Amino acid sequence: MADPKIYTVGWICALSTEFVAAISLLDEQHDQLTYVSKGDNNCYTLGRIANHNVVLAVLPDGEYGTTAAAIVAATMLCTFPNIEIGLMVGIGGGAPSKYHDIRLGDVVVSFPRGRRSGVLQYDFGKTIQNQAFRTTGYLNQPPNILRSTVDALMVDYMQGS
């Protein structure tokens, strides 16, 4: 039986196809829990990626958006109290530009610049007739450890590692 206290990374997927892909990235899959917190209706897959114990969950079928994701995350934290990093990973809407050739199947990792978090929430912008898209708000920036990790990945990429 898996101990819920050993999991420090929570990974939420919006779609079942994303969930299948996430499960395939596990280096090792753990046994299911025999108990979850009262009111926790999430379905979990547990495992390990490198030295990180990860709990995976998917939004209920047919539910989308920030409210559904927040409910899954909140109930996940009730069962897995030691989660330090929460990720929402999956197919996202891209915002390509003339400077960034983003295509279906590309892996995109966002990172903050200035006051911007690196993620544009779909309802944090608007287009006014005959004007360019204008942002109306920003999400919080990711924790320092994740931003530092992105920098390390960029260095590896630039060095050809």
ChimeraX commands (.cxc) that place a marker at each C-alpha (Angstrom):
marker #1 position 0.00,0.00,0.00 radius 0.5
marker #1 position 1.30,3.46,-0.93 radius 0.5
marker #1 position 1.75,6.07,1.80 radius 0.5
marker #1 position 0.09,9.38,0.77 radius 0.5
marker #1 position 2.68,11.33,2.79 radius 0.5
marker #1 position 5.55,10.43,0.40 radius 0.5
marker #1 position 4.07,12.26,-2.60 radius 0.5
marker #1 position 5.41,15.77,-3.19 radius 0.5
marker #1 position 4.35,16.45,-6.80 radius 0.5
marker #1 position 0.72,16.70,-7.88 radius 0.5
marker #1 position 0.03,16.53,-11.62 radius 0.5
marker #1 position -3.45,17.31,-12.97 radius 0.5
marker #1 position -4.58,16.61,-16.52 radius 0.5
marker #1 position -7.70,18.08,-18.12 radius 0.5
marker #1 position -8.31,15.21,-20.56 radius 0.5
marker #1 position -8.08,11.44,-20.36 radius 0.5
marker #1 position -5.68,11.35,-23.33 radius 0.5
marker #1 position -3.33,13.64,-21.38 radius 0.5
marker #1 position -3.70,11.35,-18.36 radius 0.5
marker #1 position -2.66,8.33,-20.46 radius 0.5
marker #1 position 0.41,10.22,-21.70 radius 0.5
marker #1 position 1.30,11.28,-18.14 radius 0.5
marker #1 position 1.07,7.71,-16.85 radius 0.5
marker #1 position 3.41,6.56,-19.62 radius 0.5
marker #1 position 6.06,9.00,-18.32 radius 0.5
marker #1 position 6.24,7.32,-14.91 radius 0.5
marker #1 position 9.48,5.45,-14.29 radius 0.5
marker #1 position 7.61,3.28,-11.80 radius 0.5
marker #1 position 3.92,2.91,-11.00 radius 0.5
marker #1 position 2.90,2.46,-7.35 radius 0.5
marker #1 position -0.01,0.54,-5.84 radius 0.5
marker #1 position -3.30,2.36,-5.40 radius 0.5
marker #1 position -4.26,3.87,-2.07 radius 0.5
marker #1 position -6.73,1.93,0.01 radius 0.5
marker #1 position -8.05,5.14,1.59 radius 0.5
marker #1 position -8.53,8.74,0.46 radius 0.5
marker #1 position -9.79,11.69,2.48 radius 0.5
marker #1 position -13.52,12.06,3.00 radius 0.5
marker #1 position -15.03,13.94,0.07 radius 0.5
marker #1 position -12.10,13.20,-2.26 radius 0.5
marker #1 position -13.69,11.85,-5.43 radius 0.5
marker #1 position -10.56,12.02,-7.58 radius 0.5
marker #1 position -9.15,8.96,-9.32 radius 0.5
marker #1 position -5.39,8.79,-8.80 radius 0.5
marker #1 position -2.45,7.06,-10.40 radius 0.5
marker #1 position 0.67,7.04,-8.23 radius 0.5
marker #1 position 4.27,6.64,-9.24 radius 0.5
marker #1 position 7.79,7.93,-9.47 radius 0.5
marker #1 position 9.64,10.06,-12.02 radius 0.5
marker #1 position 13.38,10.13,-11.25 radius 0.5
marker #1 position 13.49,10.77,-7.49 radius 0.5
marker #1 position 10.07,12.45,-7.30 radius 0.5
marker #1 position 6.96,10.65,-6.03 radius 0.5
marker #1 position 4.10,11.88,-8.21 radius 0.5
marker #1 position 0.34,11.69,-7.88 radius 0.5
marker #1 position -1.62,12.02,-11.13 radius 0.5
marker #1 position -5.28,12.98,-11.44 radius 0.5
marker #1 position -7.62,13.85,-14.29 radius 0.5
marker #1 position -10.59,16.21,-14.32 radius 0.5
marker #1 position -13.98,14.47,-14.31 radius 0.5
marker #1 position -15.20,13.66,-17.82 radius 0.5
marker #1 position -16.90,16.65,-19.42 radius 0.5
marker #1 position -15.63,19.17,-16.86 radius 0.5
marker #1 position -13.18,21.86,-17.92 radius 0.5
marker #1 position -11.75,25.12,-16.72 radius 0.5
marker #1 position -10.15,26.65,-13.71 radius 0.5
marker #1 position -12.94,25.82,-11.26 radius 0.5
marker #1 position -12.84,22.08,-12.02 radius 0.5
marker #1 position -9.02,22.10,-11.81 radius 0.5
marker #1 position -9.11,23.97,-8.49 radius 0.5
marker #1 position -11.54,21.44,-7.01 radius 0.5
marker #1 position -9.35,18.50,-8.09 radius 0.5
marker #1 position -6.26,20.25,-6.67 radius 0.5
marker #1 position -7.92,21.14,-3.36 radius 0.5
marker #1 position -9.20,17.62,-2.75 radius 0.5
marker #1 position -5.85,16.17,-3.84 radius 0.5
marker #1 position -4.16,18.22,-1.11 radius 0.5
marker #1 position -6.53,16.75,1.50 radius 0.5
marker #1 position -5.37,13.22,0.69 radius 0.5
marker #1 position -1.74,14.10,-0.12 radius 0.5
marker #1 position -0.75,16.74,2.46 radius 0.5
marker #1 position 2.94,16.94,1.49 radius 0.5
marker #1 position 2.51,18.05,-2.12 radius 0.5
marker #1 position 4.95,20.89,-2.68 radius 0.5
marker #1 position 4.59,21.40,-6.43 radius 0.5
marker #1 position 1.33,21.34,-8.37 radius 0.5
marker #1 position 1.34,21.03,-12.15 radius 0.5
marker #1 position -1.41,21.37,-14.72 radius 0.5
marker #1 position 0.08,19.66,-17.76 radius 0.5
marker #1 position -1.48,18.88,-21.08 radius 0.5
marker #1 position -2.74,20.16,-24.36 radius 0.5
marker #1 position -3.00,23.91,-24.14 radius 0.5
marker #1 position -4.14,26.64,-26.42 radius 0.5
marker #1 position -1.11,28.21,-28.04 radius 0.5
marker #1 position -0.51,31.87,-28.66 radius 0.5
marker #1 position 1.87,31.72,-31.63 radius 0.5
marker #1 position 3.31,34.87,-33.10 radius 0.5
marker #1 position 5.47,35.82,-36.06 radius 0.5
marker #1 position 8.46,35.20,-33.76 radius 0.5
marker #1 position 7.40,31.76,-32.46 radius 0.5
marker #1 position 6.46,28.96,-34.88 radius 0.5
marker #1 position 4.35,26.80,-32.56 radius 0.5
marker #1 position 2.68,23.76,-34.11 radius 0.5
marker #1 position 0.50,20.89,-32.94 radius 0.5
marker #1 position 2.69,18.36,-31.14 radius 0.5
marker #1 position 5.31,20.88,-30.00 radius 0.5
marker #1 position 6.27,20.87,-26.33 radius 0.5
marker #1 position 6.05,24.37,-24.92 radius 0.5
marker #1 position 7.30,25.38,-21.48 radius 0.5
marker #1 position 6.27,28.85,-20.43 radius 0.5
marker #1 position 8.37,31.09,-18.25 radius 0.5
marker #1 position 7.72,34.52,-16.77 radius 0.5
marker #1 position 9.05,37.79,-18.11 radius 0.5
marker #1 position 8.72,40.98,-16.10 radius 0.5
marker #1 position 5.33,41.10,-14.40 radius 0.5
marker #1 position 3.92,38.39,-16.66 radius 0.5
marker #1 position 3.67,34.86,-15.30 radius 0.5
marker #1 position 4.40,33.07,-18.57 radius 0.5
marker #1 position 0.85,31.70,-18.74 radius 0.5
marker #1 position -2.01,33.64,-20.24 radius 0.5
marker #1 position -5.33,32.50,-18.84 radius 0.5
marker #1 position -7.89,32.34,-21.65 radius 0.5
marker #1 position -10.25,34.78,-19.96 radius 0.5
marker #1 position -7.51,37.28,-19.05 radius 0.5
marker #1 position -7.59,39.04,-22.39 radius 0.5
marker #1 position -9.85,40.63,-24.94 radius 0.5
marker #1 position -9.86,41.70,-28.54 radius 0.5
marker #1 position -11.45,45.01,-29.39 radius 0.5
marker #1 position -12.60,45.68,-32.95 radius 0.5
marker #1 position -9.71,46.71,-35.21 radius 0.5
marker #1 position -7.21,46.44,-32.34 radius 0.5
marker #1 position -4.68,43.84,-31.23 radius 0.5
marker #1 position -5.36,41.35,-28.43 radius 0.5
marker #1 position -4.95,43.04,-25.07 radius 0.5
marker #1 position -4.24,41.19,-21.83 radius 0.5
marker #1 position -6.40,42.12,-18.86 radius 0.5
marker #1 position -4.67,40.13,-16.10 radius 0.5
marker #1 position -1.99,37.62,-15.24 radius 0.5
marker #1 position -1.66,34.43,-13.24 radius 0.5
marker #1 position 0.83,34.22,-10.38 radius 0.5
marker #1 position 4.40,33.32,-11.24 radius 0.5
marker #1 position 5.57,29.74,-10.65 radius 0.5
marker #1 position 7.76,29.03,-7.61 radius 0.5
marker #1 position 11.47,29.90,-7.82 radius 0.5
marker #1 position 12.51,26.23,-7.94 radius 0.5
marker #1 position 10.49,25.65,-11.12 radius 0.5
marker #1 position 11.81,28.83,-12.75 radius 0.5
marker #1 position 15.39,27.82,-11.85 radius 0.5
marker #1 position 14.80,24.38,-13.34 radius 0.5
marker #1 position 13.58,25.93,-16.60 radius 0.5
marker #1 position 16.80,28.00,-16.69 radius 0.5
marker #1 position 18.87,24.82,-16.17 radius 0.5
marker #1 position 17.00,23.09,-19.01 radius 0.5
marker #1 position 17.66,26.07,-21.29 radius 0.5
marker #1 position 21.39,25.91,-20.48 radius 0.5
marker #1 position 21.44,22.17,-21.26 radius 0.5
marker #1 position 19.68,22.85,-24.57 radius 0.5
marker #1 position 22.09,25.65,-25.52 radius 0.5
marker #1 position 25.06,23.40,-24.73 radius 0.5
marker #1 position 23.62,20.58,-26.82 radius 0.5
marker #1 position 23.22,18.26,-23.82 radius 0.5
marker link #1:1,2 radius 0.2
marker link #1:2,3 radius 0.2
marker link #1:3,4 radius 0.2
marker link #1:4,5 radius 0.2
marker link #1:5,6 radius 0.2
marker link #1:6,7 radius 0.2
marker link #1:7,8 radius 0.2
marker link #1:8,9 radius 0.2
marker link #1:9,10 radius 0.2
marker link #1:10,11 radius 0.2
marker link #1:11,12 radius 0.2
marker link #1:12,13 radius 0.2
marker link #1:13,14 radius 0.2
marker link #1:14,15 radius 0.2
marker link #1:15,16 radius 0.2
marker link #1:16,17 radius 0.2
marker link #1:17,18 radius 0.2
marker link #1:18,19 radius 0.2
marker link #1:19,20 radius 0.2
marker link #1:20,21 radius 0.2
marker link #1:21,22 radius 0.2
marker link #1:22,23 radius 0.2
marker link #1:23,24 radius 0.2
marker link #1:24,25 radius 0.2
marker link #1:25,26 radius 0.2
marker link #1:26,27 radius 0.2
marker link #1:27,28 radius 0.2
marker link #1:28,29 radius 0.2
marker link #1:29,30 radius 0.2
marker link #1:30,31 radius 0.2
marker link #1:31,32 radius 0.2
marker link #1:32,33 radius 0.2
marker link #1:33,34 radius 0.2
marker link #1:34,35 radius 0.2
marker link #1:35,36 radius 0.2
marker link #1:36,37 radius 0.2
marker link #1:37,38 radius 0.2
marker link #1:38,39 radius 0.2
marker link #1:39,40 radius 0.2
marker link #1:40,41 radius 0.2
marker link #1:41,42 radius 0.2
marker link #1:42,43 radius 0.2
marker link #1:43,44 radius 0.2
marker link #1:44,45 radius 0.2
marker link #1:45,46 radius 0.2
marker link #1:46,47 radius 0.2
marker link #1:47,48 radius 0.2
marker link #1:48,49 radius 0.2
marker link #1:49,50 radius 0.2
marker link #1:50,51 radius 0.2
marker link #1:51,52 radius 0.2
marker link #1:52,53 radius 0.2
marker link #1:53,54 radius 0.2
marker link #1:54,55 radius 0.2
marker link #1:55,56 radius 0.2
marker link #1:56,57 radius 0.2
marker link #1:57,58 radius 0.2
marker link #1:58,59 radius 0.2
marker link #1:59,60 radius 0.2
marker link #1:60,61 radius 0.2
marker link #1:61,62 radius 0.2
marker link #1:62,63 radius 0.2
marker link #1:63,64 radius 0.2
marker link #1:64,65 radius 0.2
marker link #1:65,66 radius 0.2
marker link #1:66,67 radius 0.2
marker link #1:67,68 radius 0.2
marker link #1:68,69 radius 0.2
marker link #1:69,70 radius 0.2
marker link #1:70,71 radius 0.2
marker link #1:71,72 radius 0.2
marker link #1:72,73 radius 0.2
marker link #1:73,74 radius 0.2
marker link #1:74,75 radius 0.2
marker link #1:75,76 radius 0.2
marker link #1:76,77 radius 0.2
marker link #1:77,78 radius 0.2
marker link #1:78,79 radius 0.2
marker link #1:79,80 radius 0.2
marker link #1:80,81 radius 0.2
marker link #1:81,82 radius 0.2
marker link #1:82,83 radius 0.2
marker link #1:83,84 radius 0.2
marker link #1:84,85 radius 0.2
marker link #1:85,86 radius 0.2
marker link #1:86,87 radius 0.2
marker link #1:87,88 radius 0.2
marker link #1:88,89 radius 0.2
marker link #1:89,90 radius 0.2
marker link #1:90,91 radius 0.2
marker link #1:91,92 radius 0.2
marker link #1:92,93 radius 0.2
marker link #1:93,94 radius 0.2
marker link #1:94,95 radius 0.2
marker link #1:95,96 radius 0.2
marker link #1:96,97 radius 0.2
marker link #1:97,98 radius 0.2
marker link #1:98,99 radius 0.2
marker link #1:99,100 radius 0.2
marker link #1:100,101 radius 0.2
marker link #1:101,102 radius 0.2
marker link #1:102,103 radius 0.2
marker link #1:103,104 radius 0.2
marker link #1:104,105 radius 0.2
marker link #1:105,106 radius 0.2
marker link #1:106,107 radius 0.2
marker link #1:107,108 radius 0.2
marker link #1:108,109 radius 0.2
marker link #1:109,110 radius 0.2
marker link #1:110,111 radius 0.2
marker link #1:111,112 radius 0.2
marker link #1:112,113 radius 0.2
marker link #1:113,114 radius 0.2
marker link #1:114,115 radius 0.2
marker link #1:115,116 radius 0.2
marker link #1:116,117 radius 0.2
marker link #1:117,118 radius 0.2
marker link #1:118,119 radius 0.2
marker link #1:119,120 radius 0.2
marker link #1:120,121 radius 0.2
marker link #1:121,122 radius 0.2
marker link #1:122,123 radius 0.2
marker link #1:123,124 radius 0.2
marker link #1:124,125 radius 0.2
marker link #1:125,126 radius 0.2
marker link #1:126,127 radius 0.2
marker link #1:127,128 radius 0.2
marker link #1:128,129 radius 0.2
marker link #1:129,130 radius 0.2
marker link #1:130,131 radius 0.2
marker link #1:131,132 radius 0.2
marker link #1:132,133 radius 0.2
marker link #1:133,134 radius 0.2
marker link #1:134,135 radius 0.2
marker link #1:135,136 radius 0.2
marker link #1:136,137 radius 0.2
marker link #1:137,138 radius 0.2
marker link #1:138,139 radius 0.2
marker link #1:139,140 radius 0.2
marker link #1:140,141 radius 0.2
marker link #1:141,142 radius 0.2
marker link #1:142,143 radius 0.2
marker link #1:143,144 radius 0.2
marker link #1:144,145 radius 0.2
marker link #1:145,146 radius 0.2
marker link #1:146,147 radius 0.2
marker link #1:147,148 radius 0.2
marker link #1:148,149 radius 0.2
marker link #1:149,150 radius 0.2
marker link #1:150,151 radius 0.2
marker link #1:151,152 radius 0.2
marker link #1:152,153 radius 0.2
marker link #1:153,154 radius 0.2
marker link #1:154,155 radius 0.2
marker link #1:155,156 radius 0.2
marker link #1:156,157 radius 0.2
marker link #1:157,158 radius 0.2
marker link #1:158,159 radius 0.2
marker link #1:159,160 radius 0.2
marker link #1:160,161 radius 0.2
view
